[in-house]
Amino acid sequence: MANLLSFGIVPGTSTAGLAIEANSRELEYVLRFDAPVTDTEEVLLVEQLPFPGYTYPFNDTLKCTSVSVSPEPNNQSVWRARAQFDATGLAVNEGFAYDFKPGVNLINQVARGAYWASVEDEFPVWDDIYDTPIIVIENSAGDPFAEPLQTVQYNRTFSWWQIENAATGRIIDDGSIYEFIGTINRNETKICGQTIGAGQAIIKQIEPVLYYYRPPFTLSSQMRWKTQYTVEINATGSWIDRVLDQGYDAYLKKSETDSTLIKRPIKLADLPYNSSKVKNSDANDGMIQQPVKLDGDG
């Protein structure tokens, strides 16, 4: 292997470009060896030579995007290298998110909410609405609309791609990564500086493709998985389905004289808003005809 005698920027060969949408530089280097060099790998391994991702010597906002080397036509002990530097240059590392893009997903759905038809009813505060079980909007006669009212829900989306490590590559190979589609976040997290509550984010897409990847500051390329992810945020709170706690049976007193709690059918006399108008012993104390709300403890 030849020894490097000298390395430096060739005077008067650097070029630059500056525009509203672009900022670039190009430097030419000369490398002199003590013997002819026939292998480009030997030249590319010179420690002083910039690598893609390397910071421009005179402007740390510019990164090297490409390097090309070639020998002098009649003297292979002298090589020249040209390095391109751009503001968009970056070193791609595995597991880091790149090309991060926010967006929005518009969902048309039947309007739902807690609504009051009577002008005598006091308008609720928003906190009460969130605590109130959701009901379908009805007309003034108490019937659902023949053509349900439609509303638009604006769900934020976030997408990015990343180069996967070996462990994630294995679950892509065996297909088990697709089991994560439709899963939600168990714990609170942050995206773009905003707190996302538990259960509010769902993985909508996982799209891996094979990709020739060169780790930063290495010469060899590897075949790796490059995966595009899309996450959607539920604008109304959570992707966890909520079902109203209601039914025909409950744990109630065995009788008027026996306070032992047993699971039995709910009667009219058991209803809290009955106010003793109907007693357990009355003949008209029948079974409820519609499910009633429970208290979360049966």
C-alpha positions in Angstrom: 0.0 0.0 0.0 1.3 3.4 -0.9 1.9 6.1 1.7 0.3 9.5 1.5 2.9 12.2 1.1 0.6 15.3 1.0 -3.1 16.3 1.0 -4.7 19.7 0.5 -7.3 21.8 -1.2 -6.2 22.8 -4.8 -6.1 26.7 -4.9 -8.5 28.3 -7.2 -10.6 25.2 -7.8 -13.4 25.6 -5.3 -16.8 26.6 -6.6 -19.9 27.9 -4.9 -23.6 28.4 -5.6 -26.0 30.6 -3.7 -29.8 30.9 -4.4 -33.0 31.4 -2.6 -33.7 27.7 -2.6 -30.1 26.3 -2.7 -26.7 26.8 -1.1 -23.8 24.6 -2.3 -20.0 24.4 -2.4 -17.5 22.2 -4.2 -13.9 21.7 -3.1 -11.1 19.9 -5.1 -8.4 18.1 -3.2 -5.1 16.8 -4.5 -3.5 13.7 -2.9 0.1 12.7 -3.6 1.4 9.2 -2.8 4.9 7.8 -2.8 3.9 5.1 -5.3 1.2 4.6 -8.0 -2.3 3.7 -6.6 -4.6 1.6 -8.7 -7.4 0.9 -6.2 -10.0 3.7 -5.6 -10.7 2.1 -2.2 -7.2 2.9 -1.1 -7.8 6.6 -2.0 -11.3 6.8 -0.4 -9.8 5.4 2.8 -7.5 8.5 3.3 -8.5 9.9 6.7 -8.4 13.5 5.6 -10.8 13.1 2.7 -14.3 14.2 3.4 -17.1 11.6 3.7 -20.8 12.2 2.9 -22.2 13.8 6.0 -18.9 15.6 6.7 -19.2 19.3 7.7 -17.9 21.9 5.2 -14.7 23.4 6.7 -15.8 27.0 6.4 -19.6 26.7 7.0 -21.0 24.2 9.5 -24.6 24.5 7.9 -23.3 22.6 4.8 -22.8 18.9 4.7 -20.9 16.7 2.2 -23.3 14.9 -0.2 -20.9 13.2 -2.5 -17.2 12.5 -3.2 -15.6 11.5 -6.4 -11.9 10.5 -7.0 -9.8 10.0 -10.1 -6.0 9.7 -10.9 -4.0 12.1 -13.0 -4.0 10.7 -16.6 -0.3 10.0 -16.7 0.6 9.7 -13.1 -1.3 7.4 -10.7 0.6 8.5 -7.7 -1.3 11.8 -7.9 -5.1 11.7 -7.4 -7.7 14.4 -7.3 -11.0 14.3 -5.3 -14.0 16.6 -5.6 -16.4 16.9 -2.7 -19.9 18.4 -3.0 -21.4 20.2 0.0 -25.1 21.2 0.3 -27.4 22.5 2.9 -29.6 19.4 2.5 -26.7 17.0 3.1 -27.1 14.7 6.1 -25.7 11.5 7.4 -28.5 8.9 7.6 -28.3 6.9 10.9 -30.4 3.8 11.6 -33.4 4.3 13.9 -33.7 8.1 13.3 -36.7 9.7 11.7 -36.2 11.5 8.4 -38.5 13.5 6.1 -40.9 14.0 9.0 -44.2 15.4 7.6 -47.3 16.5 9.5 -50.7 16.3 7.7 -54.4 15.9 8.3 -57.0 13.2 7.7 -60.6 14.4 7.2 -63.2 11.9 8.4 -66.9 12.3 7.6 -69.1 10.8 10.3 -72.5 10.9 11.8 -72.8 13.8 14.2 -73.0 12.7 17.8 -73.2 14.7 21.0 -75.3 15.6 24.0 -78.1 17.9 22.8 -81.1 19.5 24.5 -84.4 20.3 22.7 -86.1 22.0 25.6 -85.5 25.7 26.1 -86.1 25.2 29.9 -83.1 22.9 30.2 -79.9 24.6 31.4 -77.2 24.6 28.8 -74.3 22.4 30.1 -70.7 23.4 30.5 -68.2 21.6 28.3 -66.8 19.6 31.1 -70.2 18.1 31.7 -70.6 17.3 28.0 -67.3 15.3 28.1 -68.5 13.4 31.1 -72.0 12.7 29.7 -72.6 9.5 27.7 -72.7 10.3 24.0 -76.2 10.1 22.4 -77.3 10.2 18.8 -78.7 13.6 17.8 -82.4 13.5 17.5 -85.1 15.7 16.1 -87.7 17.6 18.3 -89.9 14.5 18.3 -87.2 12.4 19.8 -86.5 10.4 16.6 -83.1 10.0 14.8 -82.9 12.0 11.5 -83.8 10.0 8.4 -80.5 11.2 6.9 -78.1 11.5 9.9 -76.4 14.8 10.3 -72.8 14.7 9.1 -69.8 16.3 10.7 -66.1 16.4 9.7 -63.4 15.3 12.2 -59.9 16.7 11.5 -57.3 14.1 12.6 -53.6 15.1 12.5 -51.3 12.7 10.8 -47.5 12.3 11.0 -45.3 10.3 8.6 -41.6 9.6 8.4 -39.1 7.0 7.2 -36.2 5.4 9.0 -33.5 2.8 8.3 -34.2 -0.2 10.5 -31.7 -2.0 12.8 -31.1 -5.7 12.6 -33.8 -6.5 15.2 -36.5 -4.7 13.4 -35.3 -6.1 10.1 -36.0 -9.6 11.5 -39.6 -8.9 12.4 -40.1 -7.4 8.9 -38.6 -10.5 7.4 -41.0 -12.8 9.3 -44.0 -10.4 8.8 -44.7 -9.9 12.4 -44.2 -6.1 12.1 -47.6 -5.8 10.4 -49.2 -6.8 13.7 -48.4 -3.3 14.9 -50.7 -1.7 12.4 -53.8 -0.6 14.3 -52.0 -0.5 17.6 -52.2 2.6 19.9 -49.8 4.2 22.3 -50.1 2.9 25.9 -48.3 5.8 27.5 -48.4 9.6 27.0 -45.9 10.8 24.3 -44.8 14.0 22.5 -44.9 14.7 18.8 -43.7 18.0 17.3 -43.6 19.4 20.9 -47.2 18.6 21.6 -48.3 16.1 24.2 -50.3 13.1 22.9 -52.4 11.4 25.5 -52.4 7.6 26.0 -54.6 5.9 23.4 -54.7 8.9 21.2 -52.2 7.9 18.5 -52.7 4.9 16.2 -50.3 3.3 13.7 -52.1 3.5 10.3 -49.3 2.4 7.9 -46.1 0.5 7.9 -44.4 0.2 4.5 -40.9 -1.3 4.4 -38.8 -1.5 1.2 -35.3 -2.9 0.6 -32.7 -0.2 0.5 -29.0 -0.1 -0.1 -27.7 1.7 2.9 -24.1 3.0 3.6 -23.6 3.7 7.3 -21.9 7.1 7.9 -18.1 7.2 7.5 -17.9 3.7 6.0 -17.2 2.6 2.4 -19.3 -0.6 2.3 -23.0 -0.6 1.5 -25.6 -2.9 3.1 -29.0 -4.1 2.1 -31.3 -2.8 4.8 -35.0 -2.1 5.3 -36.2 1.5 4.9 -39.6 1.8 6.4 -42.3 4.5 6.0 -44.5 5.0 9.0 -47.8 6.9 9.3 -49.4 7.7 12.7 -52.9 9.3 13.1 -54.0 11.3 16.1 -57.7 11.1 17.2 -59.0 14.7 17.5 -61.8 13.7 19.9 -59.6 12.0 22.4 -58.9 8.3 22.2 -59.0 5.4 19.8 -60.1 3.2 22.7 -63.8 2.3 22.2 -66.1 3.3 25.1 -69.3 1.4 25.8 -71.9 2.9 28.1 -72.2 0.9 31.3 -75.9 -0.1 31.3 -78.1 -3.2 31.6 -81.2 -4.8 32.9 -79.5 -6.5 35.9 -77.5 -5.0 38.9 -76.2 -5.9 42.3 -79.1 -4.7 44.5 -80.6 -5.3 48.0 -82.3 -8.6 48.2 -85.5 -7.1 49.6 -86.8 -4.1 51.6 -85.8 -5.9 54.8 -82.7 -7.7 53.6 -79.8 -5.4 52.5 -77.7 -8.3 51.2 -76.5 -7.4 47.7 -77.4 -9.9 45.0 -77.5 -9.8 41.3 -81.1 -9.6 40.2 -83.3 -7.9 37.5 -83.8 -4.2 38.0 -87.3 -3.1 38.9 -89.0 0.3 38.7 -88.8 0.7 42.5 -85.0 0.3 42.2 -84.5 3.4 40.0 -82.9 6.4 41.9 -85.3 8.9 40.3 -88.3 6.8 41.5 -88.5 8.8 44.8 -90.5 6.0 46.4 -93.4 6.6 44.0 -93.3 2.8 43.3 -92.5 0.4 46.1 -91.2 -3.1 45.9 -94.4 -4.5 47.2 -96.6 -2.6 44.8 -98.4 -4.6 42.1 -97.2 -2.1 39.4 -93.5 -2.6 40.3 -92.6 -4.3 37.1 -89.3 -5.0 35.4 -87.7 -2.1 33.5 -88.3 -2.1 29.8 -85.1 -0.4 28.7 -81.5 -0.7 30.0 -80.5 1.8 32.6 -77.1 3.3 33.4 -75.0 1.5 36.0 -72.5 3.2 38.3 -69.3 1.4 37.1 -69.5 -1.1 40.0 -72.5 -3.1 38.9 
